[in-house]
Every structure is written in structure tokens, then in C-alpha cells.
Amino acid sequence: MKVLDHDEINKIINSNVSPHQFICASLLGMIAEFISDPQEIIDVVAKVIGPNLYEVLKSGGYIKDRYLDFEDFINDVNKALGISDRIGVISNNGGALEIYIHHEVMGCRCCPKNIGGAELDGDGCPLALLFEVMGRKAGFNYMAVKGKNGYLNKDGGVCKIKYHIVNYGEYEQVLKKIRAYK
């Protein structure tokens, strides 16, 4: 993990990163640097804390009991966690969608690389599976699409996360294939 210089610290402060967000991003970054497959451990963390985080946000009144669309749900999660100043969701034909996390300076406020200072080859993003797991608790059946370098495609000032819709049986079959592959 690199030591942040004065300019990087100023960028973090100017991006409205709270001390709590900085601690979480730094912890994820540190953990990720100590293992051979950092995305795998970050995925496990997201899968484990996602259901509890959903219940905390719901009990705290940050998210609603029911949602009609994933975009509304993601926007409420973003407001509760302060992930980014702007998140968009675009639905494609066939049940696929993309989440666009817009950032001006440092990226989202959860990034283990840009905020936490981790030196990783992949993205190390916890949000793709966190949104997936929490979305499932909210009644949505979206599964994040992982590429060779992780879940994110970065395009200028935007990180994109792709999802496709699956029914519960398909989801369980995909999980079995993934577990068998490892």
C-alpha cells in the first residue's frame, strides 16, 4: 500500500470522502494486497456483509421496504452510503443493466485503489457484489458480470458495472459452476 502524498490527500478531502469511508477503503486495500487473488476476498467480504448492511439500512429507514426498479434501490443505497455524487442505472433489452458510478476526481468513495491506496492489478471493487447481494434481499435477481480484470469497466470519469438478470434456479446453477471451477 502506498503512502499518500499531500496532493492525493487533498484530492480525497476535496472528494468529500468521510474518515469512515477512508478507513473502509484502506482496510479493503490492505487486505487485498496480502493475498494472491484480491478480488476473491473482496467478493467474499461483500457477500457476507451485504445481507447485514441491507438490514441495517432498512431498519434505519435509509431504504424502503419495496422497490419497483433497481435504479431506485441503487440510488437510495448510494444516498445512504455516500458512494458517489452521481450514480446512474441504464436498462438494456433482455434484462441486462449497467450501473454508472460517476466521479470527478478520485472515483467512488469506497474504492480500495483510488481512496485506499492499494496497488492492485484488478479493480478490487466491493460494490458489484454488494449491490447484487443487497438487491437480492430487495427482491431483484441481478448477477454482476465479471471480466478478466474484475467487475468494473472504467471509461474516463465513469466506472461501469454490468449485470444480467437470472431466475433463482439459474443463479444457483451458476454458483455451483463457479464453485466447481475453483
C-alpha positions as CSV (number, residue, x, y, z in Angstrom):
1,M,0.0,0.0,0.0
2,K,1.4,3.3,-1.0
3,V,1.8,6.3,1.4
4,L,-0.4,9.1,0.1
5,D,1.3,12.4,-0.7
6,H,-0.1,15.8,0.1
7,D,-1.8,16.2,-3.3
8,E,-3.6,12.8,-3.0
9,I,-4.8,13.6,0.5
10,N,-6.2,16.9,-0.8
11,K,-8.0,15.1,-3.6
12,I,-9.6,12.8,-1.1
13,I,-10.7,15.7,1.1
14,N,-12.0,17.6,-2.0
15,S,-14.0,14.4,-3.0
16,N,-15.9,14.6,0.3
17,V,-14.6,11.2,1.5
18,S,-15.5,10.8,5.1
19,P,-13.0,9.4,7.6
20,H,-15.2,6.3,7.9
21,Q,-15.1,5.8,4.1
22,F,-11.4,6.2,4.1
23,I,-10.9,3.6,6.8
24,C,-13.1,1.1,5.0
25,A,-11.4,1.7,1.6
26,S,-8.0,1.5,3.2
27,L,-8.8,-1.8,5.0
28,L,-10.1,-3.4,1.8
29,G,-7.0,-2.2,0.0
30,M,-4.7,-3.6,2.7
31,I,-6.4,-7.0,2.9
32,A,-6.4,-7.2,-0.9
33,E,-2.6,-6.6,-1.1
34,F,-1.8,-9.5,1.2
35,I,-3.4,-12.2,-0.9
36,S,-2.9,-13.7,-4.4
37,D,-6.5,-13.1,-5.6
38,P,-7.7,-9.8,-4.1
39,Q,-11.0,-9.7,-5.9
40,E,-11.9,-13.1,-4.4
41,I,-11.6,-11.9,-0.8
42,I,-13.3,-8.6,-1.6
43,D,-16.2,-10.6,-3.1
44,V,-16.4,-12.8,0.0
45,V,-16.5,-9.7,2.2
46,A,-19.3,-8.2,0.1
47,K,-21.3,-11.4,0.1
48,V,-21.0,-11.7,3.9
49,I,-21.7,-8.1,4.9
50,G,-24.3,-7.4,2.1
51,P,-27.3,-9.0,3.8
52,N,-26.5,-7.4,7.2
53,L,-25.9,-4.0,5.6
54,Y,-29.2,-4.3,3.8
55,E,-31.0,-4.9,7.1
56,V,-29.1,-2.0,8.8
57,L,-30.1,0.4,6.0
58,K,-33.7,-0.9,6.0
59,S,-34.1,-0.8,9.8
60,G,-32.5,2.7,9.9
61,G,-35.0,4.0,7.3
62,Y,-32.4,4.6,4.6
63,I,-34.1,2.2,2.1
64,K,-37.7,1.3,1.6
65,D,-39.5,-2.0,2.2
66,R,-40.3,-2.4,-1.5
67,Y,-38.9,-1.2,-4.8
68,L,-40.3,-1.4,-8.3
69,D,-37.0,-0.9,-10.0
70,F,-33.3,-1.5,-9.3
71,E,-32.3,2.1,-10.2
72,D,-34.5,3.5,-7.3
73,F,-32.9,0.9,-5.0
74,I,-29.4,1.7,-6.0
75,N,-30.0,5.5,-5.7
76,D,-31.2,5.0,-2.1
77,V,-28.2,2.8,-1.2
78,N,-26.0,5.5,-2.7
79,K,-27.6,8.2,-0.7
80,A,-27.3,6.1,2.5
81,L,-23.6,5.2,2.0
82,G,-22.4,8.3,0.1
83,I,-20.7,6.2,-2.5
84,S,-20.7,8.8,-5.3
85,D,-22.2,12.2,-6.1
86,R,-23.9,10.6,-9.1
87,I,-24.9,7.0,-9.9
88,G,-27.0,6.1,-12.9
89,V,-28.6,2.8,-14.0
90,I,-29.4,2.0,-17.6
91,S,-31.5,-1.0,-18.5
92,N,-30.8,-2.8,-21.7
93,N,-33.0,-5.3,-23.7
94,G,-33.2,-8.8,-22.3
95,G,-33.0,-7.9,-18.6
96,A,-29.4,-6.7,-18.5
97,L,-28.4,-3.4,-17.0
98,E,-25.4,-1.2,-16.2
99,I,-24.6,0.9,-13.2
100,Y,-22.6,4.0,-13.9
101,I,-20.7,5.4,-11.0
102,H,-19.6,8.9,-12.0
103,H,-16.6,10.5,-10.4
104,E,-14.8,13.7,-10.9
105,V,-11.5,13.4,-9.0
106,M,-10.8,10.2,-7.1
107,G,-13.6,7.8,-8.0
108,C,-16.2,6.4,-5.7
109,R,-15.7,6.9,-2.0
110,C,-15.3,3.1,-1.5
111,C,-12.5,2.4,-3.9
112,P,-9.7,0.4,-2.4
113,K,-7.3,1.7,-5.1
114,N,-8.1,5.4,-5.5
115,I,-9.1,6.1,-1.9
116,G,-7.5,3.3,0.0
117,G,-4.1,3.5,-1.9
118,A,-4.0,-0.2,-2.8
119,E,-1.7,-1.2,-5.6
120,L,-3.7,-3.9,-7.3
121,D,-3.8,-5.2,-10.9
122,G,-7.6,-5.6,-10.9
123,D,-10.2,-3.2,-9.7
124,G,-10.8,-4.6,-6.2
125,C,-14.3,-3.2,-6.3
126,P,-16.7,-4.3,-3.5
127,L,-19.7,-2.6,-4.9
128,A,-20.6,-5.0,-7.7
129,L,-21.4,-7.9,-5.4
130,L,-22.6,-5.7,-2.6
131,F,-25.3,-4.3,-4.9
132,E,-26.0,-7.8,-6.2
133,V,-26.5,-9.3,-2.7
134,M,-28.4,-6.4,-1.3
135,G,-30.5,-6.3,-4.5
136,R,-31.4,-9.9,-4.0
137,K,-32.6,-9.1,-0.4
138,A,-34.7,-6.3,-2.0
139,G,-36.3,-8.8,-4.5
140,F,-34.1,-8.3,-7.6
141,N,-32.4,-11.1,-9.4
142,Y,-29.3,-9.4,-10.9
143,M,-25.9,-11.0,-11.1
144,A,-22.8,-9.0,-11.7
145,V,-20.8,-9.8,-14.8
146,K,-17.1,-10.3,-14.0
147,G,-14.5,-9.6,-16.7
148,K,-10.8,-10.6,-16.7
149,N,-9.8,-7.7,-14.5
150,G,-12.8,-7.6,-12.2
151,Y,-16.3,-6.2,-12.4
152,L,-15.5,-2.6,-13.5
153,N,-15.0,-1.1,-16.9
154,K,-13.5,2.3,-16.4
155,D,-14.3,4.9,-19.1
156,G,-13.0,8.3,-18.3
157,G,-14.8,9.6,-15.3
158,V,-17.2,6.7,-15.0
159,C,-16.9,3.2,-13.6
160,K,-19.4,0.8,-15.2
161,I,-20.7,-2.4,-13.6
162,K,-22.7,-4.8,-15.8
163,Y,-25.5,-7.1,-14.5
164,H,-27.7,-9.7,-16.1
165,I,-31.0,-10.9,-14.7
166,V,-31.3,-14.5,-13.7
167,N,-34.0,-16.6,-12.0
168,Y,-33.2,-18.2,-8.7
169,G,-32.6,-21.7,-10.2
170,E,-30.2,-20.2,-12.8
171,Y,-28.4,-18.3,-10.1
172,E,-27.8,-21.4,-8.0
173,Q,-26.6,-23.3,-11.1
174,V,-24.1,-20.5,-11.9
175,L,-22.9,-20.5,-8.3
176,K,-22.3,-24.3,-8.5
177,K,-20.3,-24.0,-11.7
178,I,-18.2,-21.2,-10.2
179,R,-17.5,-23.3,-7.1
180,A,-16.7,-26.4,-9.1
181,Y,-14.3,-24.3,-11.3
182,K,-12.2,-23.2,-8.4
